[in-house]
Amino acid sequence: MSQYSDVVEKRRLYLKAEEWGNNISMHYVCKGGIGDLGYGMGYFVYYNNGSVHRIDSNNKISIMQVANPIEEVIDDYTRSNN
């Protein structure tokens, strides 16, 4: 059974990084103008995986930035835990 320990450990790291990436890292509200970050006005939710969602007054969610590839999320996760 020990021949699969590397595979199991890689999968465990993948799942932990994926879960960590789906957690919210920051909330941001921008009123007026073009917006500080270039996304316009609204309420923004930033996730650890790099994705950014904007929620408008009608509770419609727009994806402003897609998530990073899982390899980058794993790198960010391992750096954040050191």
PyMOL Python script that loads the backbone (N, CA, C, O; Angstrom):
from pymol import cmd

cmd.read_pdbstr("""\
ATOM      1  N   MET A   1       0.798  -1.196   0.000  1.00  0.00           N
ATOM      2  CA  MET A   1       0.000   0.000   0.000  1.00  0.00           C
ATOM      3  C   MET A   1       0.848   1.270   0.000  1.00  0.00           C
ATOM      4  O   MET A   1       0.375   2.324  -0.423  1.00  0.00           O
ATOM      5  N   SER A   2       2.055   1.186   0.454  1.00  0.00           N
ATOM      6  CA  SER A   2       2.884   2.390   0.555  1.00  0.00           C
ATOM      7  C   SER A   2       3.285   2.943  -0.807  1.00  0.00           C
ATOM      8  O   SER A   2       3.757   4.077  -0.881  1.00  0.00           O
ATOM      9  N   GLN A   3       3.116   2.183  -1.885  1.00  0.00           N
ATOM     10  CA  GLN A   3       3.482   2.683  -3.204  1.00  0.00           C
ATOM     11  C   GLN A   3       2.539   3.800  -3.667  1.00  0.00           C
ATOM     12  O   GLN A   3       2.865   4.535  -4.600  1.00  0.00           O
ATOM     13  N   TYR A   4       1.378   3.931  -3.023  1.00  0.00           N
ATOM     14  CA  TYR A   4       0.417   4.960  -3.406  1.00  0.00           C
ATOM     15  C   TYR A   4       0.438   6.172  -2.475  1.00  0.00           C
ATOM     16  O   TYR A   4      -0.377   7.081  -2.635  1.00  0.00           O
ATOM     17  N   SER A   5       1.333   6.200  -1.530  1.00  0.00           N
ATOM     18  CA  SER A   5       1.331   7.291  -0.551  1.00  0.00           C
ATOM     19  C   SER A   5       1.607   8.645  -1.202  1.00  0.00           C
ATOM     20  O   SER A   5       1.040   9.649  -0.770  1.00  0.00           O
ATOM     21  N   ASP A   6       2.462   8.706  -2.230  1.00  0.00           N
ATOM     22  CA  ASP A   6       2.716   9.973  -2.930  1.00  0.00           C
ATOM     23  C   ASP A   6       1.472  10.458  -3.655  1.00  0.00           C
ATOM     24  O   ASP A   6       1.161  11.649  -3.638  1.00  0.00           O
ATOM     25  N   VAL A   7       0.768   9.545  -4.286  1.00  0.00           N
ATOM     26  CA  VAL A   7      -0.449   9.902  -5.020  1.00  0.00           C
ATOM     27  C   VAL A   7      -1.513  10.412  -4.051  1.00  0.00           C
ATOM     28  O   VAL A   7      -2.196  11.397  -4.331  1.00  0.00           O
ATOM     29  N   VAL A   8      -1.646   9.745  -2.927  1.00  0.00           N
ATOM     30  CA  VAL A   8      -2.634  10.144  -1.926  1.00  0.00           C
ATOM     31  C   VAL A   8      -2.279  11.511  -1.362  1.00  0.00           C
ATOM     32  O   VAL A   8      -3.162  12.348  -1.178  1.00  0.00           O
ATOM     33  N   GLU A   9      -1.007  11.751  -1.085  1.00  0.00           N
ATOM     34  CA  GLU A   9      -0.585  13.040  -0.533  1.00  0.00           C
ATOM     35  C   GLU A   9      -0.811  14.175  -1.536  1.00  0.00           C
ATOM     36  O   GLU A   9      -1.227  15.267  -1.148  1.00  0.00           O
ATOM     37  N   LYS A  10      -0.542  13.929  -2.812  1.00  0.00           N
ATOM     38  CA  LYS A  10      -0.800  14.952  -3.845  1.00  0.00           C
ATOM     39  C   LYS A  10      -2.286  15.270  -3.935  1.00  0.00           C
ATOM     40  O   LYS A  10      -2.670  16.433  -4.058  1.00  0.00           O
ATOM     41  N   ARG A  11      -3.117  14.240  -3.875  1.00  0.00           N
ATOM     42  CA  ARG A  11      -4.567  14.451  -3.929  1.00  0.00           C
ATOM     43  C   ARG A  11      -5.058  15.191  -2.696  1.00  0.00           C
ATOM     44  O   ARG A  11      -5.931  16.053  -2.800  1.00  0.00           O
ATOM     45  N   ARG A  12      -4.514  14.869  -1.535  1.00  0.00           N
ATOM     46  CA  ARG A  12      -4.877  15.555  -0.297  1.00  0.00           C
ATOM     47  C   ARG A  12      -4.527  17.048  -0.387  1.00  0.00           C
ATOM     48  O   ARG A  12      -5.325  17.900   0.005  1.00  0.00           O
ATOM     49  N   LEU A  13      -3.338  17.357  -0.902  1.00  0.00           N
ATOM     50  CA  LEU A  13      -2.922  18.746  -1.082  1.00  0.00           C
ATOM     51  C   LEU A  13      -3.823  19.458  -2.087  1.00  0.00           C
ATOM     52  O   LEU A  13      -4.194  20.613  -1.880  1.00  0.00           O
ATOM     53  N   TYR A  14      -4.174  18.776  -3.167  1.00  0.00           N
ATOM     54  CA  TYR A  14      -5.065  19.336  -4.182  1.00  0.00           C
ATOM     55  C   TYR A  14      -6.410  19.722  -3.572  1.00  0.00           C
ATOM     56  O   TYR A  14      -6.907  20.823  -3.807  1.00  0.00           O
ATOM     57  N   LEU A  15      -7.001  18.813  -2.789  1.00  0.00           N
ATOM     58  CA  LEU A  15      -8.308  19.075  -2.192  1.00  0.00           C
ATOM     59  C   LEU A  15      -8.256  20.191  -1.154  1.00  0.00           C
ATOM     60  O   LEU A  15      -9.169  21.014  -1.087  1.00  0.00           O
ATOM     61  N   LYS A  16      -7.200  20.229  -0.345  1.00  0.00           N
ATOM     62  CA  LYS A  16      -7.057  21.299   0.645  1.00  0.00           C
ATOM     63  C   LYS A  16      -6.885  22.651  -0.038  1.00  0.00           C
ATOM     64  O   LYS A  16      -7.476  23.642   0.391  1.00  0.00           O
ATOM     65  N   ALA A  17      -6.079  22.697  -1.097  1.00  0.00           N
ATOM     66  CA  ALA A  17      -5.867  23.952  -1.826  1.00  0.00           C
ATOM     67  C   ALA A  17      -7.139  24.406  -2.523  1.00  0.00           C
ATOM     68  O   ALA A  17      -7.437  25.599  -2.569  1.00  0.00           O
ATOM     69  N   GLU A  18      -7.884  23.456  -3.062  1.00  0.00           N
ATOM     70  CA  GLU A  18      -9.143  23.798  -3.723  1.00  0.00           C
ATOM     71  C   GLU A  18     -10.140  24.384  -2.729  1.00  0.00           C
ATOM     72  O   GLU A  18     -10.809  25.372  -3.030  1.00  0.00           O
ATOM     73  N   GLU A  19     -10.241  23.787  -1.560  1.00  0.00           N
ATOM     74  CA  GLU A  19     -11.137  24.299  -0.521  1.00  0.00           C
ATOM     75  C   GLU A  19     -10.689  25.684  -0.050  1.00  0.00           C
ATOM     76  O   GLU A  19     -11.513  26.586   0.103  1.00  0.00           O
ATOM     77  N   TRP A  20      -9.389  25.851   0.178  1.00  0.00           N
ATOM     78  CA  TRP A  20      -8.846  27.142   0.599  1.00  0.00           C
ATOM     79  C   TRP A  20      -9.105  28.202  -0.467  1.00  0.00           C
ATOM     80  O   TRP A  20      -9.439  29.339  -0.135  1.00  0.00           O
ATOM     81  N   GLY A  21      -8.957  27.850  -1.733  1.00  0.00           N
ATOM     82  CA  GLY A  21      -9.157  28.795  -2.821  1.00  0.00           C
ATOM     83  C   GLY A  21     -10.572  29.299  -2.932  1.00  0.00           C
ATOM     84  O   GLY A  21     -10.790  30.408  -3.419  1.00  0.00           O
ATOM     85  N   ASN A  22     -11.540  28.523  -2.498  1.00  0.00           N
ATOM     86  CA  ASN A  22     -12.934  28.928  -2.568  1.00  0.00           C
ATOM     87  C   ASN A  22     -13.375  29.782  -1.382  1.00  0.00           C
ATOM     88  O   ASN A  22     -14.531  30.202  -1.326  1.00  0.00           O
ATOM     89  N   ASN A  23     -12.480  30.042  -0.442  1.00  0.00           N
ATOM     90  CA  ASN A  23     -12.785  30.917   0.686  1.00  0.00           C
ATOM     91  C   ASN A  23     -12.611  32.376   0.286  1.00  0.00           C
ATOM     92  O   ASN A  23     -11.779  32.706  -0.560  1.00  0.00           O
ATOM     93  N   ILE A  24     -13.397  33.233   0.897  1.00  0.00           N
ATOM     94  CA  ILE A  24     -13.346  34.667   0.607  1.00  0.00           C
ATOM     95  C   ILE A  24     -12.120  35.269   1.283  1.00  0.00           C
ATOM     96  O   ILE A  24     -11.861  35.030   2.462  1.00  0.00           O
ATOM     97  N   SER A  25     -11.368  36.059   0.508  1.00  0.00           N
ATOM     98  CA  SER A  25     -10.204  36.737   1.072  1.00  0.00           C
ATOM     99  C   SER A  25     -10.492  38.200   1.382  1.00  0.00           C
ATOM    100  O   SER A  25      -9.854  38.784   2.257  1.00  0.00           O
ATOM    101  N   MET A  26     -11.467  38.810   0.659  1.00  0.00           N
ATOM    102  CA  MET A  26     -11.713  40.228   0.865  1.00  0.00           C
ATOM    103  C   MET A  26     -13.064  40.610   0.267  1.00  0.00           C
ATOM    104  O   MET A  26     -13.505  40.032  -0.726  1.00  0.00           O
ATOM    105  N   HIS A  27     -13.711  41.595   0.889  1.00  0.00           N
ATOM    106  CA  HIS A  27     -14.907  42.241   0.349  1.00  0.00           C
ATOM    107  C   HIS A  27     -14.507  43.666  -0.005  1.00  0.00           C
ATOM    108  O   HIS A  27     -13.662  44.260   0.664  1.00  0.00           O
ATOM    109  N   TYR A  28     -15.108  44.216  -1.054  1.00  0.00           N
ATOM    110  CA  TYR A  28     -14.745  45.561  -1.480  1.00  0.00           C
ATOM    111  C   TYR A  28     -15.977  46.234  -2.068  1.00  0.00           C
ATOM    112  O   TYR A  28     -16.681  45.638  -2.883  1.00  0.00           O
ATOM    113  N   VAL A  29     -16.241  47.465  -1.663  1.00  0.00           N
ATOM    114  CA  VAL A  29     -17.366  48.228  -2.197  1.00  0.00           C
ATOM    115  C   VAL A  29     -16.819  49.483  -2.840  1.00  0.00           C
ATOM    116  O   VAL A  29     -15.992  50.183  -2.258  1.00  0.00           O
ATOM    117  N   CYS A  30     -17.292  49.765  -4.059  1.00  0.00           N
ATOM    118  CA  CYS A  30     -16.869  50.962  -4.774  1.00  0.00           C
ATOM    119  C   CYS A  30     -18.119  51.729  -5.180  1.00  0.00           C
ATOM    120  O   CYS A  30     -18.997  51.198  -5.860  1.00  0.00           O
ATOM    121  N   LYS A  31     -18.184  52.989  -4.753  1.00  0.00           N
ATOM    122  CA  LYS A  31     -19.322  53.843  -5.096  1.00  0.00           C
ATOM    123  C   LYS A  31     -18.826  54.968  -5.993  1.00  0.00           C
ATOM    124  O   LYS A  31     -17.892  55.686  -5.635  1.00  0.00           O
ATOM    125  N   GLY A  32     -19.439  55.120  -7.136  1.00  0.00           N
ATOM    126  CA  GLY A  32     -19.162  56.251  -8.013  1.00  0.00           C
ATOM    127  C   GLY A  32     -17.932  56.069  -8.872  1.00  0.00           C
ATOM    128  O   GLY A  32     -17.024  55.312  -8.529  1.00  0.00           O
ATOM    129  N   GLY A  33     -17.911  56.769  -9.989  1.00  0.00           N
ATOM    130  CA  GLY A  33     -16.759  56.776 -10.882  1.00  0.00           C
ATOM    131  C   GLY A  33     -16.514  55.441 -11.553  1.00  0.00           C
ATOM    132  O   GLY A  33     -17.381  54.568 -11.588  1.00  0.00           O
ATOM    133  N   ILE A  34     -15.330  55.309 -12.075  1.00  0.00           N
ATOM    134  CA  ILE A  34     -14.959  54.114 -12.824  1.00  0.00           C
ATOM    135  C   ILE A  34     -14.527  52.982 -11.899  1.00  0.00           C
ATOM    136  O   ILE A  34     -14.455  51.827 -12.318  1.00  0.00           O
ATOM    137  N   GLY A  35     -14.249  53.305 -10.672  1.00  0.00           N
ATOM    138  CA  GLY A  35     -13.836  52.267  -9.719  1.00  0.00           C
ATOM    139  C   GLY A  35     -12.343  52.283  -9.500  1.00  0.00           C
ATOM    140  O   GLY A  35     -11.561  52.532 -10.418  1.00  0.00           O
ATOM    141  N   ASP A  36     -11.964  52.014  -8.274  1.00  0.00           N
ATOM    142  CA  ASP A  36     -10.552  52.033  -7.915  1.00  0.00           C
ATOM    143  C   ASP A  36      -9.755  50.944  -8.622  1.00  0.00           C
ATOM    144  O   ASP A  36      -8.594  51.154  -8.972  1.00  0.00           O
ATOM    145  N   LEU A  37     -10.364  49.796  -8.831  1.00  0.00           N
ATOM    146  CA  LEU A  37      -9.633  48.666  -9.384  1.00  0.00           C
ATOM    147  C   LEU A  37      -9.943  48.419 -10.854  1.00  0.00           C
ATOM    148  O   LEU A  37      -9.484  47.431 -11.427  1.00  0.00           O
ATOM    149  N   GLY A  38     -10.714  49.305 -11.466  1.00  0.00           N
ATOM    150  CA  GLY A  38     -11.015  49.165 -12.876  1.00  0.00           C
ATOM    151  C   GLY A  38     -12.191  48.275 -13.192  1.00  0.00           C
ATOM    152  O   GLY A  38     -12.468  48.039 -14.368  1.00  0.00           O
ATOM    153  N   TYR A  39     -12.898  47.768 -12.192  1.00  0.00           N
ATOM    154  CA  TYR A  39     -14.042  46.899 -12.423  1.00  0.00           C
ATOM    155  C   TYR A  39     -15.359  47.657 -12.404  1.00  0.00           C
ATOM    156  O   TYR A  39     -16.402  47.063 -12.673  1.00  0.00           O
ATOM    157  N   GLY A  40     -15.347  48.942 -12.096  1.00  0.00           N
ATOM    158  CA  GLY A  40     -16.577  49.720 -12.029  1.00  0.00           C
ATOM    159  C   GLY A  40     -17.135  49.765 -10.624  1.00  0.00           C
ATOM    160  O   GLY A  40     -16.469  49.409  -9.652  1.00  0.00           O
ATOM    161  N   MET A  41     -18.391  50.219 -10.543  1.00  0.00           N
ATOM    162  CA  MET A  41     -19.039  50.361  -9.246  1.00  0.00           C
ATOM    163  C   MET A  41     -19.664  49.042  -8.815  1.00  0.00           C
ATOM    164  O   MET A  41     -19.996  48.196  -9.644  1.00  0.00           O
ATOM    165  N   GLY A  42     -19.815  48.883  -7.517  1.00  0.00           N
ATOM    166  CA  GLY A  42     -20.514  47.718  -7.004  1.00  0.00           C
ATOM    167  C   GLY A  42     -19.851  47.114  -5.786  1.00  0.00           C
ATOM    168  O   GLY A  42     -18.894  47.650  -5.228  1.00  0.00           O
ATOM    169  N   TYR A  43     -20.398  45.982  -5.400  1.00  0.00           N
ATOM    170  CA  TYR A  43     -19.896  45.215  -4.269  1.00  0.00           C
ATOM    171  C   TYR A  43     -19.122  44.028  -4.833  1.00  0.00           C
ATOM    172  O   TYR A  43     -19.659  43.245  -5.617  1.00  0.00           O
ATOM    173  N   PHE A  44     -17.872  43.899  -4.438  1.00  0.00           N
ATOM    174  CA  PHE A  44     -16.986  42.887  -5.007  1.00  0.00           C
ATOM    175  C   PHE A  44     -16.564  41.899  -3.929  1.00  0.00           C
ATOM    176  O   PHE A  44     -16.331  42.267  -2.778  1.00  0.00           O
ATOM    177  N   VAL A  45     -16.470  40.639  -4.328  1.00  0.00           N
ATOM    178  CA  VAL A  45     -16.011  39.568  -3.437  1.00  0.00           C
ATOM    179  C   VAL A  45     -14.775  38.954  -4.087  1.00  0.00           C
ATOM    180  O   VAL A  45     -14.822  38.478  -5.221  1.00  0.00           O
ATOM    181  N   TYR A  46     -13.680  38.975  -3.350  1.00  0.00           N
ATOM    182  CA  TYR A  46     -12.412  38.415  -3.815  1.00  0.00           C
ATOM    183  C   TYR A  46     -12.183  37.083  -3.107  1.00  0.00           C
ATOM    184  O   TYR A  46     -12.399  36.964  -1.901  1.00  0.00           O
ATOM    185  N   TYR A  47     -11.749  36.096  -3.861  1.00  0.00           N
ATOM    186  CA  TYR A  47     -11.498  34.766  -3.317  1.00  0.00           C
ATOM    187  C   TYR A  47     -10.006  34.469  -3.315  1.00  0.00           C
ATOM    188  O   TYR A  47      -9.243  35.091  -4.054  1.00  0.00           O
ATOM    189  N   ASN A  48      -9.592  33.517  -2.483  1.00  0.00           N
ATOM    190  CA  ASN A  48      -8.179  33.148  -2.397  1.00  0.00           C
ATOM    191  C   ASN A  48      -7.638  32.594  -3.705  1.00  0.00           C
ATOM    192  O   ASN A  48      -6.433  32.659  -3.950  1.00  0.00           O
ATOM    193  N   ASN A  49      -8.507  32.049  -4.549  1.00  0.00           N
ATOM    194  CA  ASN A  49      -8.047  31.473  -5.812  1.00  0.00           C
ATOM    195  C   ASN A  49      -7.879  32.512  -6.918  1.00  0.00           C
ATOM    196  O   ASN A  49      -7.560  32.152  -8.051  1.00  0.00           O
ATOM    197  N   GLY A  50      -8.085  33.784  -6.613  1.00  0.00           N
ATOM    198  CA  GLY A  50      -7.868  34.853  -7.579  1.00  0.00           C
ATOM    199  C   GLY A  50      -9.113  35.317  -8.299  1.00  0.00           C
ATOM    200  O   GLY A  50      -9.056  36.301  -9.037  1.00  0.00           O
ATOM    201  N   SER A  51     -10.231  34.650  -8.112  1.00  0.00           N
ATOM    202  CA  SER A  51     -11.447  35.075  -8.803  1.00  0.00           C
ATOM    203  C   SER A  51     -12.071  36.272  -8.092  1.00  0.00           C
ATOM    204  O   SER A  51     -11.939  36.446  -6.881  1.00  0.00           O
ATOM    205  N   VAL A  52     -12.763  37.098  -8.902  1.00  0.00           N
ATOM    206  CA  VAL A  52     -13.441  38.276  -8.391  1.00  0.00           C
ATOM    207  C   VAL A  52     -14.869  38.254  -8.923  1.00  0.00           C
ATOM    208  O   VAL A  52     -15.086  38.127 -10.128  1.00  0.00           O
ATOM    209  N   HIS A  53     -15.845  38.379  -8.020  1.00  0.00           N
ATOM    210  CA  HIS A  53     -17.253  38.414  -8.402  1.00  0.00           C
ATOM    211  C   HIS A  53     -17.835  39.760  -7.992  1.00  0.00           C
ATOM    212  O   HIS A  53     -17.546  40.270  -6.910  1.00  0.00           O
ATOM    213  N   ARG A  54     -18.661  40.330  -8.871  1.00  0.00           N
ATOM    214  CA  ARG A  54     -19.371  41.572  -8.538  1.00  0.00           C
ATOM    215  C   ARG A  54     -20.833  41.229  -8.336  1.00  0.00           C
ATOM    216  O   ARG A  54     -21.428  40.500  -9.129  1.00  0.00           O
ATOM    217  N   ILE A  55     -21.409  41.764  -7.258  1.00  0.00           N
ATOM    218  CA  ILE A  55     -22.813  41.552  -6.945  1.00  0.00           C
ATOM    219  C   ILE A  55     -23.500  42.899  -7.065  1.00  0.00           C
ATOM    220  O   ILE A  55     -23.153  43.844  -6.356  1.00  0.00           O
ATOM    221  N   ASP A  56     -24.493  42.992  -7.978  1.00  0.00           N
ATOM    222  CA  ASP A  56     -25.177  44.266  -8.168  1.00  0.00           C
ATOM    223  C   ASP A  56     -26.389  44.375  -7.244  1.00  0.00           C
ATOM    224  O   ASP A  56     -26.643  43.485  -6.433  1.00  0.00           O
ATOM    225  N   SER A  57     -27.128  45.464  -7.373  1.00  0.00           N
ATOM    226  CA  SER A  57     -28.249  45.736  -6.473  1.00  0.00           C
ATOM    227  C   SER A  57     -29.386  44.726  -6.632  1.00  0.00           C
ATOM    228  O   SER A  57     -30.217  44.596  -5.733  1.00  0.00           O
ATOM    229  N   ASN A  58     -29.440  44.018  -7.747  1.00  0.00           N
ATOM    230  CA  ASN A  58     -30.460  42.991  -7.959  1.00  0.00           C
ATOM    231  C   ASN A  58     -29.978  41.601  -7.551  1.00  0.00           C
ATOM    232  O   ASN A  58     -30.620  40.602  -7.874  1.00  0.00           O
ATOM    233  N   ASN A  59     -28.858  41.534  -6.847  1.00  0.00           N
ATOM    234  CA  ASN A  59     -28.216  40.283  -6.420  1.00  0.00           C
ATOM    235  C   ASN A  59     -27.769  39.426  -7.590  1.00  0.00           C
ATOM    236  O   ASN A  59     -27.677  38.205  -7.470  1.00  0.00           O
ATOM    237  N   LYS A  60     -27.493  40.056  -8.716  1.00  0.00           N
ATOM    238  CA  LYS A  60     -26.957  39.348  -9.875  1.00  0.00           C
ATOM    239  C   LYS A  60     -25.438  39.283  -9.729  1.00  0.00           C
ATOM    240  O   LYS A  60     -24.795  40.296  -9.457  1.00  0.00           O
ATOM    241  N   ILE A  61     -24.869  38.102  -9.908  1.00  0.00           N
ATOM    242  CA  ILE A  61     -23.429  37.910  -9.754  1.00  0.00           C
ATOM    243  C   ILE A  61     -22.782  37.912 -11.125  1.00  0.00           C
ATOM    244  O   ILE A  61     -23.177  37.163 -12.018  1.00  0.00           O
ATOM    245  N   SER A  62     -21.776  38.770 -11.277  1.00  0.00           N
ATOM    246  CA  SER A  62     -20.990  38.819 -12.509  1.00  0.00           C
ATOM    247  C   SER A  62     -19.563  38.416 -12.178  1.00  0.00           C
ATOM    248  O   SER A  62     -18.988  38.901 -11.204  1.00  0.00           O
ATOM    249  N   ILE A  63     -18.996  37.540 -12.977  1.00  0.00           N
ATOM    250  CA  ILE A  63     -17.611  37.126 -12.774  1.00  0.00           C
ATOM    251  C   ILE A  63     -16.713  38.137 -13.471  1.00  0.00           C
ATOM    252  O   ILE A  63     -16.723  38.248 -14.697  1.00  0.00           O
ATOM    253  N   MET A  64     -15.943  38.868 -12.686  1.00  0.00           N
ATOM    254  CA  MET A  64     -15.063  39.895 -13.220  1.00  0.00           C
ATOM    255  C   MET A  64     -13.698  39.324 -13.573  1.00  0.00           C
ATOM    256  O   MET A  64     -13.052  39.778 -14.517  1.00  0.00           O
ATOM    257  N   GLN A  65     -13.270  38.343 -12.824  1.00  0.00           N
ATOM    258  CA  GLN A  65     -11.990  37.683 -13.065  1.00  0.00           C
ATOM    259  C   GLN A  65     -12.138  36.210 -12.698  1.00  0.00           C
ATOM    260  O   GLN A  65     -12.644  35.876 -11.626  1.00  0.00           O
ATOM    261  N   VAL A  66     -11.700  35.346 -13.583  1.00  0.00           N
ATOM    262  CA  VAL A  66     -11.824  33.909 -13.329  1.00  0.00           C
ATOM    263  C   VAL A  66     -10.723  33.447 -12.378  1.00  0.00           C
ATOM    264  O   VAL A  66      -9.734  34.146 -12.156  1.00  0.00           O
ATOM    265  N   ALA A  67     -10.917  32.268 -11.830  1.00  0.00           N
ATOM    266  CA  ALA A  67      -9.951  31.706 -10.884  1.00  0.00           C
ATOM    267  C   ALA A  67      -8.645  31.344 -11.582  1.00  0.00           C
ATOM    268  O   ALA A  67      -8.617  31.050 -12.777  1.00  0.00           O
ATOM    269  N   ASN A  68      -7.579  31.374 -10.816  1.00  0.00           N
ATOM    270  CA  ASN A  68      -6.265  30.966 -11.316  1.00  0.00           C
ATOM    271  C   ASN A  68      -6.255  29.457 -11.558  1.00  0.00           C
ATOM    272  O   ASN A  68      -7.093  28.737 -11.017  1.00  0.00           O
ATOM    273  N   PRO A  69      -5.317  28.980 -12.363  1.00  0.00           N
ATOM    274  CA  PRO A  69      -5.174  27.525 -12.521  1.00  0.00           C
ATOM    275  C   PRO A  69      -4.850  26.868 -11.173  1.00  0.00           C
ATOM    276  O   PRO A  69      -4.272  27.497 -10.287  1.00  0.00           O
ATOM    277  N   ILE A  70      -5.225  25.613 -11.039  1.00  0.00           N
ATOM    278  CA  ILE A  70      -5.074  24.924  -9.757  1.00  0.00           C
ATOM    279  C   ILE A  70      -3.613  24.849  -9.316  1.00  0.00           C
ATOM    280  O   ILE A  70      -3.341  24.815  -8.116  1.00  0.00           O
ATOM    281  N   GLU A  71      -2.678  24.823 -10.248  1.00  0.00           N
ATOM    282  CA  GLU A  71      -1.259  24.797  -9.872  1.00  0.00           C
ATOM    283  C   GLU A  71      -0.876  26.073  -9.124  1.00  0.00           C
ATOM    284  O   GLU A  71      -0.131  26.014  -8.145  1.00  0.00           O
ATOM    285  N   GLU A  72      -1.375  27.218  -9.572  1.00  0.00           N
ATOM    286  CA  GLU A  72      -1.091  28.478  -8.883  1.00  0.00           C
ATOM    287  C   GLU A  72      -1.784  28.525  -7.527  1.00  0.00           C
ATOM    288  O   GLU A  72      -1.220  29.030  -6.556  1.00  0.00           O
ATOM    289  N   VAL A  73      -2.996  28.005  -7.459  1.00  0.00           N
ATOM    290  CA  VAL A  73      -3.718  27.975  -6.187  1.00  0.00           C
ATOM    291  C   VAL A  73      -2.985  27.098  -5.175  1.00  0.00           C
ATOM    292  O   VAL A  73      -2.896  27.450  -3.999  1.00  0.00           O
ATOM    293  N   ILE A  74      -2.464  25.963  -5.624  1.00  0.00           N
ATOM    294  CA  ILE A  74      -1.690  25.089  -4.733  1.00  0.00           C
ATOM    295  C   ILE A  74      -0.437  25.814  -4.247  1.00  0.00           C
ATOM    296  O   ILE A  74      -0.097  25.733  -3.066  1.00  0.00           O
ATOM    297  N   ASP A  75       0.252  26.518  -5.139  1.00  0.00           N
ATOM    298  CA  ASP A  75       1.434  27.290  -4.738  1.00  0.00           C
ATOM    299  C   ASP A  75       1.070  28.350  -3.711  1.00  0.00           C
ATOM    300  O   ASP A  75       1.764  28.498  -2.705  1.00  0.00           O
ATOM    301  N   ASP A  76      -0.014  29.092  -3.949  1.00  0.00           N
ATOM    302  CA  ASP A  76      -0.451  30.126  -3.014  1.00  0.00           C
ATOM    303  C   ASP A  76      -0.854  29.519  -1.674  1.00  0.00           C
ATOM    304  O   ASP A  76      -0.572  30.083  -0.617  1.00  0.00           O
ATOM    305  N   TYR A  77      -1.510  28.375  -1.727  1.00  0.00           N
ATOM    306  CA  TYR A  77      -1.924  27.705  -0.488  1.00  0.00           C
ATOM    307  C   TYR A  77      -0.725  27.273   0.336  1.00  0.00           C
ATOM    308  O   TYR A  77      -0.693  27.489   1.547  1.00  0.00           O
ATOM    309  N   THR A  78       0.263  26.664  -0.312  1.00  0.00           N
ATOM    310  CA  THR A  78       1.439  26.212   0.443  1.00  0.00           C
ATOM    311  C   THR A  78       2.238  27.391   0.986  1.00  0.00           C
ATOM    312  O   THR A  78       2.811  27.297   2.071  1.00  0.00           O
ATOM    313  N   ARG A  79       2.286  28.497   0.250  1.00  0.00           N
ATOM    314  CA  ARG A  79       2.970  29.692   0.759  1.00  0.00           C
ATOM    315  C   ARG A  79       2.226  30.289   1.942  1.00  0.00           C
ATOM    316  O   ARG A  79       2.851  30.770   2.887  1.00  0.00           O
ATOM    317  N   SER A  80       0.898  30.262   1.900  1.00  0.00           N
ATOM    318  CA  SER A  80       0.121  30.877   2.990  1.00  0.00           C
ATOM    319  C   SER A  80       0.207  30.069   4.285  1.00  0.00           C
ATOM    320  O   SER A  80      -0.028  30.609   5.366  1.00  0.00           O
ATOM    321  N   ASN A  81       0.536  28.799   4.187  1.00  0.00           N
ATOM    322  CA  ASN A  81       0.609  27.950   5.384  1.00  0.00           C
ATOM    323  C   ASN A  81       2.028  27.834   5.934  1.00  0.00           C
ATOM    324  O   ASN A  81       2.256  27.092   6.890  1.00  0.00           O
ATOM    325  N   ASN A  82       2.955  28.532   5.365  1.00  0.00           N
ATOM    326  CA  ASN A  82       4.341  28.492   5.878  1.00  0.00           C
ATOM    327  C   ASN A  82       4.668  29.693   6.681  1.00  0.00           C
ATOM    328  O   ASN A  82       5.786  29.815   7.182  1.00  0.00           O
TER     329      ASN A  82
END
""", "prot")
cmd.dss("prot")
cmd.show_as("cartoon", "prot")
cmd.util.cbc("prot")
cmd.orient("prot")
